[in-house]
Amino acid sequence: MAITAAQVKQLRDTTGAGMMDAKKALTETDGDMEAAVDWLRTKGLAKAAKKSGRTAAEGLVAVRVDGGTGVAVEVNSETDFVAKNADFQKMAGDIADVALKADNVEALVEADMGGKKIKEVITDKIATIGENMSVRRMAKLSGENVVSYVHNAATDGMGKIGVLVAITGGDEAFGRQVAMHVAAVNPASLGESDLDPELVAREKQVLTEQARESGKPEQVIEKMIEGRMKKYLSEVTLLGQSFVINPDLTVEQAAKDAGATITGFVRLEVGEGIEKVEEDFAAEVAKAAQG
């Protein structure tokens, strides 16, 4: 199939690979973007394989904790200017309060808040402020103790990244340290058992292809893959990661030392996974001038 310049640019932006390498990767994979990223990684040509978490939309993540239940809600706006607006922040906080009793985001937008459904409150706010808004995501967490942390806080309980951590034993200070770790490192799962099997299989395939290109005997390749997979799992699972507070310990060992067991976590970042549309401001002004 014909590979377009737009596809090449998208792959270059995603991976940091050179133009010819990006084009070859797309040609080899019949234009499959995900497969092309893996092809570049296999060849050692992808400088940054993951940029899907890049913030694109604006807004806030508001967190609330009530006893053993915590909730994080992402409320989006078009601009950061609106996210700094006191009315928008109050609305986001009020929505998070209601979310403590909602099961999911679909139920949340239908829930009552001050005599109106939340989706109606959002519509009214759009009319008042003149900018599109939405309640995009919510995530709940329950446990013996739930601790929250907000990174880049705009005001109390809300900011660009919201984290909840559930722990049994230990104390709130340790739970907060773990929440800060989650905000900074963004683990894919709590442990190996709850890691997405497709993610593991995909990574193993890439590592297998990389190892086979070394030309070493099959038994050596198997050992290489085993070692690299062990390293990968330690890097993406919360319990296996080096604790940012004390890198000499894994998070799991730090929890044991603190007399705690980490039972779950939630991390929401504003705009995560939303593709940002780059505007050509000069072209936009020229187009407006032409009527």
C-alpha positions in Angstrom: 0.0 0.0 0.0 1.1 3.6 -0.5 2.6 5.3 2.5 1.6 8.9 3.0 3.7 11.7 4.3 1.2 12.2 7.1 1.7 8.6 8.3 5.5 9.1 8.2 5.2 12.3 10.2 2.9 10.7 12.8 5.3 7.8 13.3 8.3 10.1 13.6 6.4 12.3 16.1 5.6 9.1 18.1 9.0 7.5 18.1 11.6 10.1 17.3 12.9 7.9 14.5 14.4 9.4 11.3 12.3 10.0 8.2 13.6 7.1 6.1 13.5 4.7 9.0 9.9 5.6 9.7 8.9 5.2 6.1 10.7 1.8 5.9 8.9 0.7 9.1 5.5 1.6 7.6 6.3 -0.1 4.3 7.4 -3.3 6.1 4.2 -3.4 8.2 1.7 -2.4 5.4 1.0 0.9 7.1 0.0 -0.6 10.5 1.1 2.2 12.9 1.3 0.0 16.1 3.3 -2.7 14.2 5.6 0.0 12.8 6.4 1.2 16.3 7.3 -2.3 17.3 9.4 -2.8 14.1 11.4 0.3 15.0 11.9 -0.8 18.6 13.0 -4.2 17.3 15.6 -2.5 15.2 16.6 -0.2 18.0 15.5 2.9 16.0 12.7 4.2 18.2 13.9 6.9 20.6 10.6 7.1 22.4 8.1 4.3 21.8 5.3 5.7 24.0 3.9 9.2 23.8 0.3 8.1 24.2 0.2 9.7 27.7 1.1 13.1 26.4 -1.3 15.8 27.8 -3.5 17.2 25.0 -6.8 18.4 26.5 -6.9 20.8 29.4 -8.9 20.7 32.7 -8.4 19.2 36.1 -8.5 15.9 38.0 -10.4 16.2 41.3 -9.9 13.6 44.0 -12.1 12.9 47.1 -11.7 10.3 49.9 -14.4 9.3 52.3 -13.4 6.6 54.7 -12.3 3.6 52.7 -13.4 4.9 49.4 -11.7 7.3 47.1 -12.6 8.7 43.7 -10.7 10.6 41.0 -12.7 12.5 38.3 -11.3 14.1 35.1 -13.2 17.2 34.0 -11.9 18.7 30.8 -11.9 22.2 29.3 -10.5 23.5 26.0 -7.9 25.8 27.6 -5.8 25.9 30.8 -7.1 29.4 31.3 -10.6 28.0 32.0 -9.1 25.3 34.3 -7.8 28.1 36.5 -11.2 29.7 36.7 -12.7 29.6 40.2 -16.2 28.7 38.9 -14.8 25.7 36.9 -12.8 24.5 39.9 -15.8 24.7 42.2 -17.8 22.7 39.6 -15.1 20.1 39.3 -14.9 19.7 43.1 -18.7 19.4 43.4 -18.7 16.8 40.7 -16.1 14.8 42.6 -18.2 14.9 45.8 -21.1 13.4 43.9 -18.8 10.8 42.3 -18.2 9.2 45.6 -21.7 7.7 45.3 -21.7 7.0 41.6 -20.6 3.6 40.0 -19.2 4.9 36.8 -18.9 8.1 34.6 -22.2 7.3 32.7 -24.1 7.2 36.0 -22.2 10.3 37.3 -23.3 12.6 34.5 -26.9 11.6 35.1 -26.6 12.2 38.9 -28.3 15.1 40.7 -26.2 18.0 41.7 -28.0 21.0 43.2 -31.3 20.1 41.6 -29.9 19.4 38.1 -28.3 16.5 36.4 -24.5 17.0 36.1 -24.7 16.9 32.3 -27.1 19.9 32.5 -24.8 21.7 34.9 -22.0 21.2 32.4 -24.2 22.5 29.5 -25.0 25.6 31.6 -21.4 26.2 32.4 -20.5 25.9 28.7 -23.1 28.6 27.9 -21.7 30.8 30.7 -18.0 30.4 30.0 -18.2 29.9 26.2 -15.9 26.9 26.1 -16.6 23.2 25.6 -16.3 21.0 28.7 -16.9 17.4 29.6 -16.7 14.9 32.4 -14.4 12.4 30.7 -13.4 9.8 33.2 -13.8 8.7 36.8 -12.1 5.9 38.8 -12.9 4.6 42.2 -10.8 2.7 44.7 -11.7 1.0 48.0 -9.6 -0.4 50.8 -8.8 -0.4 54.5 -7.3 3.0 54.0 -7.3 5.1 50.9 -4.8 8.0 50.5 -4.9 10.7 47.9 -2.2 12.9 46.2 -2.6 15.6 43.7 0.4 16.8 41.5 0.5 20.3 40.1 -2.4 21.3 42.3 -4.5 24.2 41.1 -6.4 24.3 44.3 -7.1 21.9 47.2 -7.9 18.4 46.0 -7.5 19.0 42.3 -4.7 19.4 39.7 -3.1 17.9 36.6 -2.5 14.4 38.1 -4.7 12.7 40.7 -3.6 9.6 42.5 -5.4 7.2 45.0 -3.6 4.4 46.8 -5.3 1.7 48.9 -3.2 0.2 51.7 -3.7 -2.2 54.6 -1.6 -1.4 57.6 1.2 1.2 57.6 0.2 4.8 58.0 -1.0 7.7 55.9 2.5 9.2 55.5 3.7 6.0 53.8 0.6 5.9 51.7 1.2 9.4 50.5 4.8 8.5 49.6 3.5 5.7 47.4 0.9 8.0 45.8 3.7 10.4 45.0 5.7 7.5 43.5 2.7 6.6 41.3 2.3 10.1 40.1 6.0 10.3 39.1 6.5 6.9 37.6 3.1 5.9 36.2 3.2 2.1 36.7 1.1 0.0 34.3 -0.3 -2.3 37.1 0.1 -3.2 40.7 1.9 -6.5 40.1 2.7 -9.0 37.4 -0.6 -10.9 37.9 -2.8 -8.0 36.9 -0.7 -6.7 34.0 -2.5 -6.6 30.7 -1.6 -10.0 29.0 -1.6 -8.3 25.5 1.0 -5.8 26.7 3.2 -8.5 28.1 2.9 -10.6 24.9 3.7 -7.6 22.7 6.8 -6.7 24.8 8.0 -10.3 24.7 7.6 -10.4 20.9 9.7 -7.2 20.6 12.4 -8.5 23.0 12.4 -11.9 21.2 13.0 -10.3 17.8 15.8 -8.1 19.2 17.5 -11.1 20.8 17.3 -13.2 17.6 18.9 -10.4 15.6 22.0 -10.9 17.8 22.7 -14.2 16.0 23.4 -16.0 19.2 22.4 -19.7 19.9 18.7 -20.4 20.8 19.5 -21.4 24.4 21.4 -18.1 24.9 18.5 -16.2 23.3 16.0 -17.8 25.7 18.1 -16.6 28.7 18.4 -13.1 27.2 14.6 -12.9 26.8 14.0 -14.2 30.3 16.4 -11.6 31.8 15.0 -8.8 29.7 11.4 -9.7 30.6 12.2 -9.8 34.3 13.7 -6.3 34.0 10.7 -5.1 32.0 8.2 -6.4 34.6 10.2 -4.7 37.4 10.0 -1.4 35.5 6.2 -1.4 34.8 4.7 -2.9 37.9 4.3 -0.8 41.0 5.5 -3.5 43.4 8.5 -4.3 41.4 9.7 -0.7 40.8 12.5 1.0 42.7 10.9 3.3 45.2 11.5 6.9 44.3 11.8 7.8 48.0 14.5 5.2 48.5 15.8 3.7 45.2 17.7 0.9 47.1 14.3 -0.7 47.8 11.5 -1.9 45.6 8.1 -0.5 46.5 7.1 -4.0 47.7 10.0 -4.1 50.1 9.4 -0.6 51.3 5.8 -1.5 52.0 6.9 -4.6 54.1 9.3 -2.4 56.0 6.5 0.0 56.7 4.2 -2.8 57.9 1.9 -2.1 55.0 0.3 -4.0 52.1 -0.6 -2.0 48.9 -3.9 -3.4 47.6 -4.5 -1.0 44.7 -4.0 2.3 43.0 -5.6 4.8 40.6 -3.8 7.4 38.5 -5.5 9.9 36.2 -3.7 12.6 34.3 -5.5 15.4 32.5 -5.7 14.8 28.7 -4.0 11.4 28.9 -4.4 9.6 25.6 -6.2 12.4 23.8 -4.6 13.4 20.5 -3.7 17.1 20.4 -4.6 18.9 17.2 -1.8 21.3 16.3 -3.2 24.6 15.0 -1.4 26.7 12.5 -2.2 30.1 14.0 -0.9 32.1 11.0 -2.9 30.1 8.5 -6.0 30.4 10.7 -5.7 34.2 10.8 -5.1 34.3 7.0 -8.1 32.2 6.4 -10.3 34.5 8.6 -9.0 37.6 6.8 -10.1 36.1 3.5 -13.6 35.7 4.9 
